[in-house]
Amino acid sequence: MKKKLLICALACVLITGCGSKIPTLKNGEEALIEFGNGDKFSVNEVWDEVKLTYGLEVTLNKIDTKILEEKYKSELIEVDTYVQGIESSLKANYVDENGKFDEQQLNQALSQYGYTSIDQYLEVTRLSYLRNKGVTDYAASLVTEKEVKKYYDENVKGDLTAVHILVTPDSEKAEDLKKAEAKAKDIIAAIKKDVKSGTKVADAFAKYKDNKDVRYEDLGTFGQGKMVKEFENATYALKKNGYSQTPVKTSYGYHVILKLDEAEKAKLEDKEEEIKETLGNEKLAEDPDLEINGMVELRKEYGVKFHDSKMEDAYNKYINFQLNSN
């Protein structure tokens, strides 16, 4: 009990300055700083400058945190899981000679980027993640139904089922690439010969299962974006049960592809949100102003008002500066 009273008493002393009277300026404002010659800086004159610089940044961070936590309240577990992953990764990379987390080492690294602690860094990371979600959703909201339909018609396709035979060159030297391509061409010629003699194309491909000079692989069913672009495009270009007539070159080597099937593509309504996100990200890449305007519109949507005219003016100037800097 005595210890508790002592702590409370100490807190009172720190807050009240041991009961001493705070000096004032001639205009009656409380002094924040006093010089030996008696000159003083008031609380207000210091705050008036601070609030329009660092104060504005802190204010916007508090505004955006409140808005975004409300907007994404059902997704905050996901957000915090992401931040915890960042924290775990950092702590795993900054350890002492015994393999234990070295907080001082991490804080020294973070200080180079202006952070005073890991907690501050994680707080900034969390807000950045939330802002990114807000901006991404804003950009997606600008996507029109016409744009969605056009993208769906031109880009969305059904899943593929395929097998392939891969010839991997020994190196990136021109002679090794030429040798690998020639081997792939020989495989295509051999498959053509087998098919012409009555062998099923799948069986002709299967002959290479145990060939150690190449890689035969049943890829099963896969969707868009799961394979490198050159491979994906070449497979879609084939007819069902059709196979490569020339080797398909990718970063892995030379492929001979057999397309077994292509499923019907998903319905538009099932792909709409995904398409909006894709097109929204494209808009963000094309127009950096959307990242700024997205948060501006979100603050308006939540009815944010500044009751301090100077800070409101500083906010507007800050936004204009950001827009003109892109």
Secondary structure, DSSP 8 states (H G I E B T S, - for coil): -HHHHHHHHHHHHHHHTTT----B-TTS-BEEEE-TTS-EEEHHHHHHHHTTTHHHHHHHHHHHHHHHHHHTGGGHHHHHHHHHHHHHHHHHHSB-TTS-B-HHHHHHHHHTTT-SSHHHHHHHHHHHHHHHHHHHHHHHHT--HHHHHHHHHHH----EEEEEEEE--SSSSHHHHHHHHHHHHHHHHHHHHHHHTT--HHHHHHTTTT-TTSEEEEEEEE-TTSS-HHHHHHHHHS-TT-B-SS-EEETTEEEEEEEEEE-----HHHHHHHHHHHHHHHHHHH-THHHHHHHHHHHHHTT---S-HHHHHHHHHHHHHHHHH-
